Protein backbone atom coordinates (compact mmCIF):
# COMPACT_ATOMS: atom_id res chain seq x y z
CA UNK A 1 0.00 0.00 0.00
CA UNK A 2 1.18 3.57 -0.71
CA UNK A 3 0.90 6.67 1.43
CA UNK A 4 0.06 10.19 0.24
CA UNK A 5 3.68 10.66 -0.87
CA UNK A 6 3.63 7.55 -3.03
CA UNK A 7 5.83 5.51 -0.70
CA UNK A 8 4.92 1.97 0.23
CA UNK A 9 3.77 1.48 3.81
CA UNK A 10 3.15 -1.70 5.74
CA UNK A 11 -0.22 -2.46 7.34
CA UNK A 12 1.17 -1.95 10.83
CA UNK A 13 2.44 1.53 9.98
CA UNK A 14 -0.86 2.90 8.69
CA UNK A 15 -3.15 1.69 11.45
CA UNK A 16 -3.12 3.02 14.98
CA UNK A 17 -2.87 0.36 17.65
CA UNK A 18 -6.13 -1.01 19.11
CA UNK A 19 -7.31 1.14 21.96
CA UNK A 20 -7.04 -1.06 25.03
CA UNK A 21 -5.55 2.06 26.66
CA UNK A 22 -8.97 3.63 26.53
CA UNK A 23 -10.52 1.01 28.79
CA UNK A 24 -13.00 -0.04 26.09
CA UNK A 25 -15.02 3.20 26.24
CA UNK A 26 -14.92 3.79 22.49
CA UNK A 27 -18.08 5.92 22.49
CA UNK A 28 -16.31 8.49 24.65
CA UNK A 29 -13.12 8.22 22.62
CA UNK A 30 -14.67 9.01 19.24
CA UNK A 31 -16.47 12.06 20.63
CA UNK A 32 -13.36 13.23 22.45
CA UNK A 33 -11.36 13.05 19.22
CA UNK A 34 -14.09 14.86 17.28
CA UNK A 35 -14.36 17.62 19.86
CA UNK A 36 -10.60 18.20 19.81
CA UNK A 37 -10.68 18.57 16.03
CA UNK A 38 -13.65 20.94 16.07
CA UNK A 39 -11.92 23.12 18.66
CA UNK A 40 -8.69 23.20 16.65
CA UNK A 41 -10.53 23.76 13.35
CA UNK A 42 -12.62 26.69 14.54
CA UNK A 43 -9.63 28.26 16.28
CA UNK A 44 -7.34 27.96 13.26
CA UNK A 45 -9.98 29.31 10.85
CA UNK A 46 -11.54 31.87 13.18
CA UNK A 47 -10.50 34.87 11.08
CA UNK A 48 -11.04 33.32 7.65
CA UNK A 49 -13.64 35.05 5.45
CA UNK A 50 -15.67 31.96 4.50
CA UNK A 51 -18.58 30.58 6.46
CA UNK A 52 -17.88 27.56 8.65
CA UNK A 53 -20.50 24.81 8.86
CA UNK A 54 -20.79 21.78 11.11
CA UNK A 55 -22.84 18.90 9.67
CA UNK A 56 -23.93 15.95 11.78
CA UNK A 57 -25.36 13.22 9.55
CA UNK A 58 -26.89 11.14 12.36
CA UNK A 59 -27.62 13.77 14.98
CA UNK A 60 -30.04 11.85 17.21
CA UNK A 61 -31.49 13.67 20.20
CA UNK A 62 -28.33 15.43 21.34
CA UNK A 63 -27.56 12.67 23.80
CA UNK A 64 -25.65 9.44 23.34
CA UNK A 65 -28.37 6.87 23.05
CA UNK A 66 -29.27 4.31 20.46
CA UNK A 67 -31.89 1.68 19.88
CA UNK A 68 -31.17 -1.59 18.13
CA UNK A 69 -32.09 -1.32 14.46
CA UNK A 70 -34.22 -3.82 12.58
CA UNK A 71 -32.99 -5.51 9.40
CA UNK A 72 -29.41 -5.51 10.68
CA UNK A 73 -27.40 -8.66 9.93
CA UNK A 74 -26.84 -8.93 13.68
CA UNK A 75 -23.27 -7.64 13.54
CA UNK A 76 -23.58 -4.47 15.55
CA UNK A 77 -25.21 -5.55 18.79
CA UNK A 78 -22.23 -4.21 20.75
CA UNK A 79 -22.82 -0.77 19.29
CA UNK A 80 -26.40 -0.51 20.50
CA UNK A 81 -25.50 -1.95 23.90
CA UNK A 82 -22.52 0.32 24.43
CA UNK A 83 -24.32 3.48 23.39
CA UNK A 84 -27.42 2.88 25.54
CA UNK A 85 -25.61 2.64 28.85
CA UNK A 86 -26.69 5.97 30.31
CA UNK A 87 -27.28 9.37 28.76
CA UNK A 88 -24.30 11.57 27.93
CA UNK A 89 -23.66 14.50 25.66
CA UNK A 90 -23.69 13.39 22.04
CA UNK A 91 -21.92 14.86 19.03
CA UNK A 92 -24.55 17.56 18.44
CA UNK A 93 -24.21 18.97 21.96
CA UNK A 94 -20.43 18.72 21.93
CA UNK A 95 -20.29 20.69 18.67
CA UNK A 96 -22.48 23.41 20.18
CA UNK A 97 -20.24 23.63 23.25
CA UNK A 98 -16.99 24.57 21.51
CA UNK A 99 -15.65 28.08 22.34
CA UNK A 100 -15.56 29.42 18.75
CA UNK A 101 -18.96 28.53 17.30
CA UNK A 102 -19.66 27.66 13.69
CA UNK A 103 -21.70 30.06 11.59
CA UNK A 104 -24.13 27.24 10.82
CA UNK A 105 -25.01 23.84 12.27
CA UNK A 106 -26.88 21.30 10.14
CA UNK A 107 -28.34 18.35 12.00
CA UNK A 108 -29.59 15.47 9.86
CA UNK A 109 -31.87 12.96 11.55
CA UNK A 110 -34.34 10.45 10.15
CA UNK A 111 -36.62 10.39 13.20
CA UNK A 112 -38.93 13.39 13.54
CA UNK A 113 -39.29 12.58 17.23
CA UNK A 114 -35.54 12.85 17.69
CA UNK A 115 -35.46 16.13 15.80
CA UNK A 116 -38.07 17.61 18.11
CA UNK A 117 -36.13 16.46 21.17
CA UNK A 118 -32.91 17.89 19.75
CA UNK A 119 -34.67 21.17 19.02
CA UNK A 120 -35.91 21.25 22.62
CA UNK A 121 -32.42 20.57 23.98
CA UNK A 122 -30.88 23.34 21.88
CA UNK A 123 -33.65 25.82 22.73
CA UNK A 124 -33.13 25.10 26.43
CA UNK A 125 -29.34 24.83 26.63
CA UNK A 126 -28.07 26.83 23.63
CA UNK A 127 -30.74 29.48 22.94
CA UNK A 128 -28.27 31.96 21.41
CA UNK A 129 -27.19 29.39 18.83
CA UNK A 130 -30.65 28.22 17.81
CA UNK A 131 -30.84 30.72 14.97
CA UNK A 132 -27.72 29.16 13.46
CA UNK A 133 -29.18 25.65 13.45
CA UNK A 134 -30.90 23.91 10.55
CA UNK A 135 -32.72 20.62 11.07
CA UNK A 136 -32.81 18.31 8.05
CA UNK A 137 -35.19 15.35 8.42
CA UNK A 138 -34.60 12.26 6.33
CA UNK A 139 -32.18 9.52 5.32
CA UNK A 140 -28.58 10.77 5.41
CA UNK A 141 -27.87 9.08 2.07
CA UNK A 142 -30.48 11.35 0.50
CA UNK A 143 -30.07 14.49 2.59
CA UNK A 144 -26.26 14.78 2.60
CA UNK A 145 -25.89 14.77 -1.22
CA UNK A 146 -28.60 17.43 -1.41
CA UNK A 147 -26.78 19.60 1.14
CA UNK A 148 -23.60 19.15 -0.87
CA UNK A 149 -25.41 20.14 -4.07
CA UNK A 150 -27.19 23.26 -2.82
CA UNK A 151 -24.45 24.82 -0.65
CA UNK A 152 -22.22 27.49 -2.18
CA UNK A 153 -18.80 26.00 -1.47
CA UNK A 154 -17.02 29.01 -2.93
CA UNK A 155 -17.87 30.89 0.27
CA UNK A 156 -18.27 28.05 2.79
CA UNK A 157 -16.27 25.24 4.39
CA UNK A 158 -17.55 22.41 6.58
CA UNK A 159 -16.73 19.61 8.98
CA UNK A 160 -18.96 16.56 8.56
CA UNK A 161 -19.36 13.85 11.19
CA UNK A 162 -20.56 10.47 9.94
CA UNK A 163 -21.43 8.21 12.85
CA UNK A 164 -23.81 5.68 11.32
CA UNK A 165 -25.34 2.56 12.78
CA UNK A 166 -23.47 -0.24 11.08
CA UNK A 167 -23.26 -0.09 7.29
CA UNK A 168 -25.56 2.88 6.77
CA UNK A 169 -23.42 5.15 4.58
CA UNK A 170 -23.50 4.47 0.84
CA UNK A 171 -20.33 5.03 -1.16
CA UNK A 172 -22.27 7.38 -3.44
CA UNK A 173 -22.79 9.61 -0.41
CA UNK A 174 -19.03 9.67 0.20
CA UNK A 175 -18.49 10.64 -3.43
CA UNK A 176 -20.91 13.55 -3.16
CA UNK A 177 -19.00 14.80 -0.09
CA UNK A 178 -15.64 14.56 -1.84
CA UNK A 179 -16.89 16.41 -4.92
CA UNK A 180 -17.51 19.59 -2.90
CA UNK A 181 -13.75 19.96 -2.31
CA UNK A 182 -14.68 21.90 0.81
CA UNK A 183 -15.56 19.37 3.51
CA UNK A 184 -13.40 17.76 6.19
CA UNK A 185 -15.06 14.45 7.04
CA UNK A 186 -14.77 12.21 10.09
CA UNK A 187 -16.28 8.78 9.60
CA UNK A 188 -16.80 5.85 11.91
CA UNK A 189 -16.41 2.81 9.68
CA UNK A 190 -17.36 -0.67 10.95
CA UNK A 191 -14.42 -3.05 10.55
CA UNK A 192 -16.81 -5.60 12.00
CA UNK A 193 -18.02 -6.03 8.40
CA UNK A 194 -15.36 -8.72 8.66
CA UNK A 195 -18.10 -10.86 10.16
CA UNK A 196 -19.88 -10.82 6.81
CA UNK A 197 -16.81 -12.38 5.24
CA UNK A 198 -17.54 -15.98 6.02
CA UNK A 199 -15.00 -18.62 5.01
CA UNK A 200 -16.39 -19.44 1.57
CA UNK A 201 -17.17 -16.55 -0.79
CA UNK A 202 -19.88 -18.54 -2.54
CA UNK A 203 -21.79 -18.98 0.72
CA UNK A 204 -22.13 -15.26 1.52
CA UNK A 205 -25.82 -14.32 1.15
CA UNK A 206 -26.48 -12.03 -1.80
CA UNK A 207 -27.92 -9.38 0.51
CA UNK A 208 -24.64 -9.23 2.43
CA UNK A 209 -22.64 -9.08 -0.80
CA UNK A 210 -24.76 -6.17 -2.01
CA UNK A 211 -24.22 -4.35 1.29
CA UNK A 212 -20.45 -4.75 1.04
CA UNK A 213 -20.47 -3.44 -2.53
CA UNK A 214 -22.63 -0.49 -1.47
CA UNK A 215 -20.34 0.67 1.35
CA UNK A 216 -17.04 0.04 -0.51
CA UNK A 217 -18.32 1.43 -3.81
CA UNK A 218 -17.12 -1.57 -5.79
CA UNK A 219 -17.40 -5.34 -5.98
CA UNK A 220 -13.60 -5.50 -6.08
CA UNK A 221 -13.71 -6.44 -2.37
CA UNK A 222 -14.19 -10.02 -3.53
CA UNK A 223 -10.65 -10.06 -4.96
CA UNK A 224 -9.21 -8.23 -1.94
CA UNK A 225 -10.69 -10.28 0.88
CA UNK A 226 -10.60 -13.67 -0.85
CA UNK A 227 -7.69 -15.41 -2.57
CA UNK A 228 -7.28 -18.64 -4.52
CA UNK A 229 -5.57 -21.43 -2.65
CA UNK A 230 -4.38 -24.80 -3.93
CA UNK A 231 -4.78 -27.67 -1.48
CA UNK A 232 -3.49 -31.17 -1.99
CA UNK A 233 -6.07 -33.91 -1.48
CA UNK A 234 -6.17 -37.67 -1.94
CA UNK A 235 -7.70 -37.03 -5.35
CA UNK A 236 -5.17 -34.44 -6.48
CA UNK A 237 -4.81 -30.68 -6.10
CA UNK A 238 -8.00 -28.78 -5.38
CA UNK A 239 -8.46 -25.03 -5.86
CA UNK A 240 -10.40 -23.13 -3.22
CA UNK A 241 -11.26 -19.46 -2.73
CA UNK A 242 -10.59 -18.64 0.91
CA UNK A 243 -10.64 -15.57 3.12
CA UNK A 244 -7.32 -13.76 3.59
CA UNK A 245 -5.49 -14.51 6.88
CA UNK A 246 -5.92 -11.02 8.42
CA UNK A 247 -9.31 -9.78 7.17
CA UNK A 248 -9.57 -6.82 9.56
CA UNK A 249 -6.32 -5.31 8.29
CA UNK A 250 -7.49 -6.00 4.75
CA UNK A 251 -10.79 -4.21 5.42
CA UNK A 252 -9.04 -1.16 6.87
CA UNK A 253 -6.48 -0.92 4.07
CA UNK A 254 -9.09 -1.35 1.34
CA UNK A 255 -11.41 1.28 2.80
CA UNK A 256 -8.51 3.72 3.21
CA UNK A 257 -7.51 3.09 -0.41
CA UNK A 258 -11.06 3.74 -1.57
CA UNK A 259 -11.14 7.03 0.36
CA UNK A 260 -7.88 8.11 -1.28
CA UNK A 261 -9.44 7.65 -4.72
CA UNK A 262 -11.98 10.41 -4.09
CA UNK A 263 -10.52 12.68 -1.37
CA UNK A 264 -7.43 14.85 -1.72
CA UNK A 265 -5.85 13.63 1.53
CA UNK A 266 -6.65 10.89 4.04
CA UNK A 267 -5.13 10.44 7.49
CA UNK A 268 -2.53 7.67 7.63
CA UNK A 269 -3.38 6.63 11.18
CA UNK A 270 -7.06 5.75 11.48
CA UNK A 271 -7.88 4.91 15.08
CA UNK A 272 -9.18 1.48 16.01
CA UNK A 273 -12.10 1.60 18.43
CA UNK A 274 -12.67 -1.61 20.38
CA UNK A 275 -15.44 -3.05 22.53
CA UNK A 276 -15.04 -4.04 26.17
CA UNK A 277 -13.46 -7.34 25.06
CA UNK A 278 -10.84 -5.37 23.09
CA UNK A 279 -12.19 -6.65 19.78
CA UNK A 280 -11.89 -4.06 16.97
CA UNK A 281 -15.30 -2.75 15.97
CA UNK A 282 -14.59 0.44 14.04
CA UNK A 283 -11.95 2.72 12.68
CA UNK A 284 -12.30 6.45 13.11
CA UNK A 285 -10.95 7.89 9.88
CA UNK A 286 -10.40 11.40 8.52
CA UNK A 287 -10.38 12.78 4.98
CA UNK A 288 -10.22 16.24 3.43
CA UNK A 289 -11.49 17.32 0.03
CA UNK A 290 -9.87 20.77 -0.17
CA UNK A 291 -7.43 20.89 -3.13
CA UNK A 292 -5.28 23.64 -1.60
CA UNK A 293 -1.99 22.24 -0.21
CA UNK A 294 -1.92 24.65 2.74
CA UNK A 295 -5.41 23.57 3.87
CA UNK A 296 -4.52 19.90 3.45
CA UNK A 297 -1.32 20.24 5.42
CA UNK A 298 -3.02 21.96 8.34
CA UNK A 299 -6.02 19.62 8.49
CA UNK A 300 -3.98 16.43 8.21
CA UNK A 301 -1.47 17.66 10.78
CA UNK A 302 -4.24 18.35 13.30
CA UNK A 303 -6.17 15.15 12.55
CA UNK A 304 -3.17 12.81 12.68
CA UNK A 305 -1.92 14.42 15.89
CA UNK A 306 -5.34 13.93 17.51
CA UNK A 307 -5.73 10.36 16.22
CA UNK A 308 -2.27 9.49 17.45
CA UNK A 309 -2.93 10.66 20.98
CA UNK A 310 -4.04 8.20 23.62
CA UNK A 311 -6.51 9.45 26.18
CA UNK A 312 -5.43 8.45 29.69
C-alpha positions, 0 to 999 in steps of 0.5 A: 500500500502507498501513502500520500507521498507515493511511498509503500507502507506496511499495514502496521504503519498505517493503522493506529494500535487497538485502543485497550488504553482507553478502557473499552469506552470507544463511544467516549473516545470518538467524541473526544477526538471529534471535539478536539478537532472541532476546537482546533478547526474553529480556532485555526480558521476563526479569522477566515472570510468563509462561512464555517459549517458543522454537519452531523449526519446522524444527529439523534437527540443530542444525547448518546443513546441508540436503539437496536435497528431492525434488518441488521445482519446482527453484527452491531449488537455491541454498538447498541449496547454500548451506546445505551448505557446511560445518557451523555452529551452526544456529538450535536451537543459537543459541537455546540459547546466549543468556544468558537462557534460555527456560523451554521449547524446542520443536524440530519436525523431520520426520526422526527421525534428525535429532531423535536427532542434535539430542538428542545435541547438546543432551545433550552441549553443553547438558545443563542445558537438556535438561529444558526441551526438547521434541522434536516429530516430524512435519510442521510444518504439522500439528505447529505448529497442534497446539502452538498449540491445546494451549498455554495462552497465558494464561500463556505467550508464544513466539517462533517461527522458520519457516525452511522449505525453499522453499514448505513453510509453508501459510497455514493454519499461519500463521493458527493461529499468529496466532490464539494472539495470543501468538507473535512469528514470524520467517519466511523467505519465498521471493521466488524463487516469482517463478520460478513466475510464468512469462510467461503465466498460462494456462501455469503448471502447475496444481501450481504454481498450487495451491502459490502459493494454499497459501502465500498463502492465496488465489488472488487472487495471479492478479490481483496478479501478472498484469494485462490488457494491450492490444497493437496487432497487424496484425489489431487490438487484442489483449488479453493477461494478462501478468506485472507489470513488477516481480514480486519487489516485487509478491510481497513487498508481497502477502505482507506484506499477507496477514500484516497481515490476520491478525497485529496488527503486521508489520514494515515493513522485511522484509530481502532475503536474496540469493545469491552473485550478489546475486539476491533469494531470500528476505525475512526478515519479522517479525509479532506477534500480541499485541493489547496496544499496549505489547507490539506497540510493543516487539516492532516497535521491536526487530525493525525496528531489527535488520532495518534494521541491516547486518552489516559 
